[in-house]
Amino acid sequence: MTEKEKMLLGMIYNPMDEELFNDRIRAKKLCKKFNSLEPDEFEERGRVLKELFRTENTCHIEPNFFCDYGYNIEIGKDFYANHNCTILDVNKVKIGNNVLFAPNVQVYTATHPVEVEKRVDGQEMGYAIEIGDNVWIGGGAIICPGVKIGKNTVIGAGSVVAKDIEDNVLAVGNPCKVIRKINC
């Protein structure tokens, strides 16, 4: 089994594997290119994002944007991310339709072993994240590995989402908790 296959299965893997290293370099070059484009170069920005994500879906992302691989990010229709979005996509990140990210949203599939020997050895793992349709994630929110956020949900600014959040709710805080239902 390749290190990439292990990575996508949520197993411990070696991030310094040559294939993974080269894939990250590809993504970093595309992010750099995207972030350096002029604000009115809409077509080129869209082209770079389609190449980065390997998708035909259009989205609108404000610079600066950073990710590990790009191809592990699945974006639905009408996605918008405000400035300074970071997505560490060592595992799949599925973003539904009509999703909004405020500035400084961070999405982390990547994590490290709790055992110090494994961490020192450079081992990593990652757990998929899923964000449902019509979700709004407030500024500075952090989405932790393995989390699912239900459709029509709002995550408050500054929240740290470490556990699944159900459909049709407003959830806030650190740790992020549901504070009320939303009528849909």
C-alpha positions as CSV (number, residue, x, y, z in Angstrom):
1,M,0.0,0.0,0.0
2,T,1.4,3.4,-0.9
3,E,1.8,6.2,1.6
4,K,-0.8,8.2,-0.3
5,E,-3.3,5.3,0.0
6,K,-2.6,5.1,3.8
7,M,-3.0,8.9,4.1
8,L,-6.5,8.8,2.4
9,L,-7.6,5.8,4.6
10,G,-6.8,7.8,7.8
11,M,-3.9,5.5,8.6
12,I,-0.5,6.6,9.9
13,Y,1.7,7.5,6.9
14,N,5.0,9.1,6.1
15,P,4.4,12.6,4.8
16,M,8.0,12.8,3.4
17,D,7.1,10.1,0.8
18,E,8.4,11.4,-2.6
19,E,4.9,11.3,-4.3
20,L,3.3,13.2,-1.4
21,F,6.2,15.7,-1.2
22,N,5.9,16.4,-5.0
23,D,2.1,16.7,-4.7
24,R,2.5,19.3,-1.9
25,I,5.0,21.3,-4.0
26,R,2.5,21.3,-6.9
27,A,-0.2,22.7,-4.6
28,K,2.1,25.3,-3.0
29,K,3.1,26.6,-6.4
30,L,-0.5,26.9,-7.5
31,C,-1.4,28.6,-4.2
32,K,1.5,31.0,-4.7
33,K,0.4,31.8,-8.2
34,F,-3.2,32.3,-7.2
35,N,-2.3,34.6,-4.3
36,S,0.0,36.7,-6.5
37,L,-2.6,37.4,-9.2
38,E,-4.1,40.9,-9.5
39,P,-7.6,41.4,-8.0
40,D,-9.2,41.9,-11.4
41,E,-7.7,38.7,-13.0
42,F,-10.9,36.7,-12.3
43,E,-10.6,34.3,-15.2
44,E,-7.0,33.4,-14.4
45,R,-7.9,33.0,-10.7
46,G,-10.7,30.6,-11.6
47,R,-8.4,28.6,-13.9
48,V,-5.8,28.2,-11.2
49,L,-8.4,27.1,-8.7
50,K,-9.8,24.5,-11.1
51,E,-6.3,23.2,-11.7
52,L,-5.6,23.1,-7.9
53,F,-8.8,21.4,-7.0
54,R,-9.0,19.3,-10.2
55,T,-12.6,20.2,-10.6
56,E,-14.9,22.0,-13.1
57,N,-17.0,23.6,-10.3
58,T,-16.5,27.3,-10.1
59,C,-15.9,29.0,-6.7
60,H,-14.8,32.3,-5.4
61,I,-11.9,32.4,-3.0
62,E,-10.2,35.6,-1.8
63,P,-6.4,35.5,-1.5
64,N,-4.6,34.5,0.5
65,F,-5.5,30.8,0.3
66,F,-3.4,27.9,1.3
67,C,-3.8,24.1,1.2
68,D,-1.7,20.9,1.2
69,Y,-2.8,19.1,-1.9
70,G,-5.9,20.7,-3.4
71,Y,-7.1,17.5,-5.1
72,N,-8.5,16.2,-1.8
73,I,-10.9,19.2,-1.6
74,E,-14.3,18.6,-3.2
75,I,-16.2,21.9,-3.6
76,G,-19.9,22.2,-4.4
77,K,-21.6,24.9,-6.4
78,D,-21.4,28.6,-5.3
79,F,-18.6,28.2,-2.6
80,Y,-17.2,31.4,-1.3
81,A,-14.2,31.7,1.0
82,N,-13.1,35.1,2.3
83,H,-9.4,36.1,2.9
84,N,-6.8,33.9,4.6
85,C,-8.5,30.5,4.4
86,T,-6.3,27.5,5.1
87,I,-7.4,23.9,4.3
88,L,-5.0,21.1,5.3
89,D,-6.3,18.4,3.1
90,V,-4.3,15.4,3.8
91,N,-7.6,13.6,3.7
92,K,-10.9,14.4,1.9
93,V,-12.6,17.7,2.5
94,K,-16.1,17.7,1.1
95,I,-17.8,21.2,0.9
96,G,-21.4,21.3,-0.1
97,N,-23.3,23.8,-2.2
98,N,-23.8,27.4,-1.2
99,V,-21.2,27.3,1.6
100,L,-19.7,30.5,2.9
101,F,-16.4,30.9,4.8
102,A,-15.8,34.2,6.6
103,P,-12.1,35.4,6.9
104,N,-9.5,33.2,8.5
105,V,-11.4,30.0,8.5
106,Q,-9.1,27.0,9.1
107,V,-10.0,23.4,8.1
108,Y,-7.7,20.7,9.3
109,T,-7.9,17.1,8.3
110,A,-4.3,16.7,9.4
111,T,-3.3,15.5,12.9
112,H,-0.4,13.8,14.6
113,P,-0.1,10.7,16.9
114,V,-0.5,11.3,20.6
115,E,2.5,9.0,21.3
116,V,5.6,11.1,21.4
117,E,7.8,8.5,19.7
118,K,5.6,8.4,16.6
119,R,5.4,12.2,16.5
120,V,9.2,12.6,16.8
121,D,9.5,10.0,14.0
122,G,7.5,12.3,11.8
123,Q,4.4,10.2,11.4
124,E,1.0,11.8,10.6
125,M,-2.6,10.9,9.9
126,G,-5.7,12.7,8.7
127,Y,-9.4,12.3,9.0
128,A,-12.0,13.4,6.4
129,I,-14.2,16.5,7.0
130,E,-17.6,17.0,5.5
131,I,-19.5,20.4,5.4
132,G,-23.1,20.2,4.3
133,D,-25.1,22.4,1.9
134,N,-25.9,26.0,2.9
135,V,-23.5,26.2,5.8
136,W,-22.0,29.5,6.9
137,I,-18.8,29.4,9.0
138,G,-17.9,32.5,10.9
139,G,-14.5,34.3,11.0
140,G,-11.6,32.6,12.6
141,A,-13.4,29.3,13.1
142,I,-11.4,26.1,13.2
143,I,-12.8,22.8,11.9
144,C,-10.9,19.9,13.4
145,P,-10.1,16.5,11.8
146,G,-13.0,14.0,11.3
147,V,-15.8,16.5,11.8
148,K,-19.1,16.6,9.9
149,I,-21.2,19.8,9.9
150,G,-24.8,19.4,8.9
151,K,-26.7,21.3,6.2
152,N,-28.1,24.7,6.8
153,T,-26.0,25.2,9.9
154,V,-24.2,28.3,11.1
155,I,-20.9,28.1,13.0
156,G,-20.1,31.2,15.0
157,A,-17.0,33.3,14.7
158,G,-14.0,32.0,16.6
159,S,-15.5,28.5,17.2
160,V,-13.4,25.4,17.5
161,V,-15.5,22.5,16.0
162,A,-14.1,19.3,17.4
163,K,-17.2,17.2,17.2
164,D,-20.0,16.7,14.6
165,I,-22.6,19.4,14.4
166,E,-26.2,18.5,13.3
167,D,-28.3,20.0,10.5
168,N,-30.2,23.3,11.0
169,V,-28.5,24.7,14.1
170,L,-26.5,27.7,15.3
171,A,-23.4,26.4,17.1
172,V,-20.7,28.5,18.8
173,G,-17.8,28.4,21.2
174,N,-14.7,26.6,22.2
175,P,-15.5,23.8,22.1
176,C,-18.3,24.5,19.6
177,K,-21.8,23.6,20.9
178,V,-25.3,23.9,19.6
179,I,-27.1,26.8,21.1
180,R,-30.3,26.7,19.1
181,K,-32.2,25.2,16.2
182,I,-32.6,27.2,13.0
183,N,-36.0,27.2,11.3
184,C,-35.6,26.2,7.6
